[in-house]
Amino acid sequence: MKTLVVYWSKTGFVKKYAEWIAEKLEADLISGKEIKLDKLKEYDQFVFGGSLYAVGINGSDFMKKNLKEIADKRIAIFATGASPARTEIIAEIRSENFSSEEQQYFKFFYLRGGFNFENLGFKDMILMKMMKWQLKRKKKKGEELSEDEAGMLAAFDQPVDFTDRKNIKEIVDYFDNSNTNYG
């Protein structure tokens, strides 16, 4: 089976996971910025990965546009974010990005990534500065920050990286149950 891993990464966390997955699956790897529909026709199975932007997955427009073209193939989609993997977060991400019909074509995974303010583009930096301001304002008013909000506020000053090779196990197993060494 010929496998392709396609990723959309803004700060490097998705790319790191995509590289690990491609290595384990002995798959080809390509940036989402370079992928075209014609290229998809060369493969039997796919892993698509994108970073979260609020709850939106980078690259989801390309994925959605082409799902029906490759519906007969094995497809995994993963998203990365700084928040811990919680059932309600994963369900929200999946449902906010893909309709019920679209979700039938793939298996979805959430991999904890990280946050590094310095690696953001200008537009994202502005948006994240606004978020930081809102969180600081909330804290100053004496309102309690959630665990995720407190963690996010701290990550502005001290970047966090939760990536771990072990996190790709479920995705790799989805394609090949014989792979067991993830370290």
N, C-alpha and C positions, 0 to 999 in steps of 0.2 A: 504494500500500500504506500503510495506516494503522499507525503504529508507536507502541508505548508502552514507555517506560523506567521501570522500577520499582526503587527502591533502598532498602536498609536500611543506614544509616550511623550509626555511634556517634561518630566523631571528625571527620567531614567529608571524609575521603579518597574514600570511595565516592560521596558526593554530588557532589564535584567531577568525578569521572569520568562520573557519570550525566548531569550537566549538559552536559559536553562532547559526549558521545555523542548526547544528545537534540538538541543544537544541530546537529551534523553530519548527523544523520538526519532533521532537521526533524520530530522526534517529540514526543509529549506526554510529560511527566515527572510522576511522582507518588511520594511517599514510601510505602514499604511499610506504614507505620502506617495509611495511609488507603485502601489498595487493597482492593477487594472483588471476588469472582468475577464479579458482574454487569458490572463495568467491563471485565473482560478480554474479554468477548464482543463489545465494540465495536471490537476491533483485529484486524489481520491478522498482525502479527509483534511479538515482544517481546524486550526486553533486561532481564534481572533482574540486579541487582548487590547483593552483600552483603560486609560486612567479616568477616574471620576472627576467631573466638573459639576459641583453641587451633587445632584444624583444622576446627571447625564454622563453617559459613557462616551469618551472620545472615540470616534470611528463608527459609532452605532448607525449613522446614516448610511455609510457604505455597506455595513453588514445587512441592514434591513433591505436596502435596495437590491441586494444580490442573494438573499436567502432562498428565494424560490428557484433561482437558477441552479443552486447547488443542494437543493432539498433532499436529494437522494444520497447525499454523502454524509459521513459522520462529521459532526460539527460541535466544537466546544467554544464557548465564549467566556472570557474572564474579565473581571474589572478589578482594579486595585484602588484602595483608598487608605487613609490613615486610621480610620475607625476599626475597632475590633470586629471580627465577623460575628454578627448576631442575626438570628433567623429573620427578625423583622426588617433589618437593614437590607439583607440580601433580597428578600421578597420585594421590598420597595424599589430597589435598584432595577431588578428584573422587570417589574410591572411598569415602571416609569419609562423604560427604554424600549420595551417590546410588547406588542399586543399578545393576547392569549394564543392567537393563531400562529404568530411568529415564533413563540416560545416552543411550539411543537417540533421545530426543526433542529433544535440544539440543546445541549446540556450547559447550564450556567454555573460558573464558579466565581467566588469572591476570594481574592488573595490580599492579605494586608500588605500595604506598601509602606508609605511613609510620607514625610513632608519636609521639604527644604525650600524655604522662602527664596533663598538666593538663586535657585535654579528656575524660577518662574519667569515667564515672559512679562513684558511691561504691562499689558492689559490685565493679566492674572495678578500681578503684584498690586495693582490699584484695587482690584476687587478684594483681594485678601487683606489689604490694609484697612478697607472698609469693615471687613468682618472683625479684624482685630480691634478696631475702634469700638464696634458694637459690643464685643465681649468685655472689653475694659470698662465700658460705660455701665454695662449690666453689673459687673463686679463692684464698681464704685458706688452704685446705688444700693449695694447690700444684697442684691439678688444672688441666690446660689447658682453657680455654674454647674452644669452637668459634668460628668466625668469626661465625656468627649470634648466639651467646650473648654474645660480646664486644661486638658491635654493639648488641644489645638493652640490655645493661648501660649502655653509653655513652649510649643514647637516653633513659634516664631523666633524665639531667641536661641533655641538649641535644636537644630534639625534632628529628626527621628527617622530611623530606617528599621522597619519591622520585617523586611524581606528575609526569607529563609528558604533554602532549597527544598526543605521538607514540605513546604506549602504546595509544591507542584504535584505531589504524589497522586492525589485524586484525578487530576487532569491526565497525567501519564497513564494511570491505571484505566481510565476511560478508553484509551486507545490501545493499550497493551498491558494485559494483566501479568505478563512475565517480568516486567521491570520492578525491582524492589529496592534497589540501592539509590537513595536520594541525597546522600551526604556529599 
